[in-house]
Amino acid sequence: MDILEKIQLPESRKLEFKQSLPTGKKVVQTIVAFANGAGGELLVTIGGKMVLSVTVLAGSNKPYYIKSLGPGKGVFVRIGSSNRLASPDAIIDLHRQKRGIPFSAELDFQYSVEDLEIPTVNSFFETIGHEYVVTESLVKWNIAGRNNGDILPTVTGLVLFGKDCLSHYDYHTSG
């Protein structure tokens, strides 16, 4: 897609327009937000005729931040077509992305495998041809994982088979 086609599009999480070359931290916030997300392109009109295109690739060493603001106040993410200061949870998620671990595979240190409904897990394993639950099967199917010799449930394990843990992952708010 060429620039003439791009300027017809609305701004989005991967596309930002500026009527003039931005100064100060605003342009840096956009670049940091693009790097912390899926990347993006900044299109700047210069002198009413020329368009400068700055492409920012998604970074692999997240979270990126504005050095003068530090890692607590300088991490920005794209929400729709705007840059937002990243929440502490978003920063944790960026660290997880850097490690290449999806949220579903994250170990939950607040619980143990005793918090899983083993009869339900056994029923699942019978369905797929396993006779009964063994530790290796829990790990293989991402229901649990290892950490320093301990076997801990994953988010997947707790959501699918947790006894009373599901409310911990219920982000629905009433009202």
C-alpha positions as CSV (number, residue, x, y, z in Angstrom):
1,M,0.0,0.0,0.0
2,D,1.5,3.4,-1.0
3,I,1.4,6.5,1.1
4,L,-1.5,8.1,-0.9
5,E,-3.7,5.0,0.0
6,K,-2.5,5.1,3.7
7,I,-3.5,8.7,4.2
8,Q,-7.1,7.8,3.3
9,L,-7.2,5.3,6.2
10,P,-8.3,6.2,9.7
11,E,-5.7,6.3,12.5
12,S,-5.4,3.0,14.3
13,R,-3.2,1.1,16.7
14,K,-0.7,0.7,13.8
15,L,-1.1,4.0,12.0
16,E,-0.6,7.6,13.3
17,F,-0.9,10.9,11.4
18,K,0.7,14.3,12.3
19,Q,0.2,17.6,10.4
20,S,3.7,18.7,11.3
21,L,6.8,17.2,12.8
22,P,6.0,16.6,16.5
23,T,8.4,17.8,19.1
24,G,9.0,16.7,22.7
25,K,7.8,13.5,24.2
26,K,4.7,13.0,22.1
27,V,6.5,11.5,19.1
28,V,8.7,9.4,21.4
29,Q,5.5,8.1,23.2
30,T,4.2,7.0,19.8
31,I,7.4,5.3,18.9
32,V,7.6,3.5,22.2
33,A,4.0,2.5,22.0
34,F,4.5,1.1,18.5
35,A,7.6,-0.9,19.7
36,N,5.6,-2.3,22.7
37,G,2.8,-3.4,20.4
38,A,2.6,-4.8,16.9
39,G,4.7,-2.0,15.4
40,G,3.3,0.8,13.3
41,E,3.8,3.7,11.0
42,L,3.9,7.4,11.7
43,L,3.1,9.6,8.7
44,V,4.0,13.3,9.1
45,T,3.0,16.1,6.6
46,I,5.9,18.5,6.1
47,G,5.2,21.8,4.4
48,G,1.8,20.7,3.2
49,K,3.2,18.6,0.4
50,M,5.8,16.1,1.5
51,V,4.9,13.2,3.7
52,L,7.6,11.6,6.0
53,S,7.0,8.0,6.8
54,V,8.5,6.5,10.0
55,T,8.1,2.7,10.4
56,V,8.5,1.2,13.8
57,L,8.8,-2.5,14.1
58,A,7.4,-4.5,17.0
59,G,10.2,-4.9,19.5
60,S,11.4,-8.2,20.8
61,N,12.9,-6.9,24.1
62,K,9.8,-5.4,25.6
63,P,8.9,-3.3,27.5
64,Y,10.4,-0.3,25.9
65,Y,10.2,3.0,27.8
66,I,11.2,6.7,27.6
67,K,14.6,6.7,29.5
68,S,14.0,10.1,31.2
69,L,10.7,8.8,32.7
70,G,12.0,5.4,33.7
71,P,10.5,1.9,33.4
72,G,7.6,2.8,35.8
73,K,6.3,6.0,34.1
74,G,7.8,5.8,30.6
75,V,6.2,2.6,29.2
76,F,3.5,3.4,26.6
77,V,1.1,1.2,24.7
78,R,-1.3,1.8,21.8
79,I,-5.0,1.6,22.7
80,G,-6.9,2.0,19.5
81,S,-5.4,5.2,17.9
82,S,-4.0,6.7,21.0
83,N,-0.9,6.2,23.2
84,R,-1.6,5.4,26.9
85,L,0.7,5.0,29.9
86,A,1.0,1.3,30.5
87,S,-0.6,-0.1,33.6
88,P,1.4,-2.3,35.9
89,D,-0.5,-5.4,34.5
90,A,0.3,-4.3,31.0
91,I,4.0,-4.0,31.9
92,I,3.9,-7.5,33.4
93,D,2.3,-8.7,30.1
94,L,5.1,-7.1,28.0
95,H,7.7,-8.9,30.1
96,R,5.8,-12.2,29.5
97,Q,5.8,-11.4,25.8
98,K,9.6,-10.9,25.9
99,R,10.0,-14.4,27.5
100,G,7.7,-15.9,24.8
101,I,5.2,-17.3,27.3
102,P,1.5,-16.9,26.5
103,F,-0.7,-15.9,29.4
104,S,-2.4,-19.3,29.3
105,A,0.9,-21.1,30.0
106,E,1.9,-18.8,32.9
107,L,2.3,-20.7,36.2
108,D,0.1,-19.4,39.1
109,F,2.1,-19.5,42.3
110,Q,-0.9,-18.8,44.5
111,Y,-2.3,-22.3,43.8
112,S,-1.1,-25.9,43.7
113,V,-2.1,-29.0,41.7
114,E,-4.3,-29.9,44.6
115,D,-6.5,-27.0,43.5
116,L,-7.4,-28.8,40.3
117,E,-10.5,-31.0,40.1
118,I,-8.7,-34.3,39.4
119,P,-11.9,-36.3,38.6
120,T,-12.6,-33.7,35.8
121,V,-9.0,-33.9,34.6
122,N,-9.3,-37.7,34.6
123,S,-12.5,-37.5,32.5
124,F,-10.7,-35.2,30.1
125,F,-7.7,-37.7,29.9
126,E,-10.1,-40.6,29.3
127,T,-11.6,-38.7,26.4
128,I,-8.2,-38.3,24.8
129,G,-7.1,-41.9,25.5
130,H,-5.1,-41.5,28.7
131,E,-6.0,-43.9,31.5
132,Y,-5.4,-41.5,34.5
133,V,-3.7,-38.3,35.5
134,V,0.1,-38.4,35.8
135,T,2.4,-35.5,36.3
136,E,3.9,-35.8,32.9
137,S,0.4,-35.6,31.3
138,L,-0.4,-32.4,33.3
139,V,2.8,-30.8,32.0
140,K,2.4,-32.1,28.4
141,W,-1.2,-30.7,28.1
142,N,-0.2,-27.4,29.7
143,I,-2.4,-28.0,32.7
144,A,0.6,-27.6,35.0
145,G,4.2,-26.8,34.8
146,R,7.5,-27.2,36.6
147,N,9.2,-24.6,38.7
148,N,12.3,-25.5,40.8
149,G,11.1,-29.0,41.3
150,D,7.5,-28.0,42.1
151,I,4.5,-28.8,39.9
152,L,2.2,-25.7,39.7
153,P,-1.0,-25.2,37.8
154,T,-1.0,-23.0,34.8
155,V,-3.7,-20.4,34.0
156,T,-5.1,-22.9,31.5
157,G,-5.2,-25.6,34.1
158,L,-7.0,-23.4,36.7
159,V,-9.5,-22.0,34.2
160,L,-10.4,-25.4,32.8
161,F,-10.1,-27.6,36.0
162,G,-9.7,-25.3,39.0
163,K,-11.8,-26.0,42.1
164,D,-12.6,-22.5,43.4
165,C,-10.0,-20.5,41.5
166,L,-12.0,-19.3,38.6
167,S,-13.1,-16.0,40.3
168,H,-9.4,-15.1,40.3
169,Y,-9.5,-14.9,36.5
170,D,-13.0,-13.5,36.2
171,Y,-12.5,-9.9,34.8
172,H,-16.2,-9.3,34.5
173,T,-17.4,-6.5,36.7
174,S,-21.0,-6.0,37.5
175,G,-22.8,-2.7,37.5
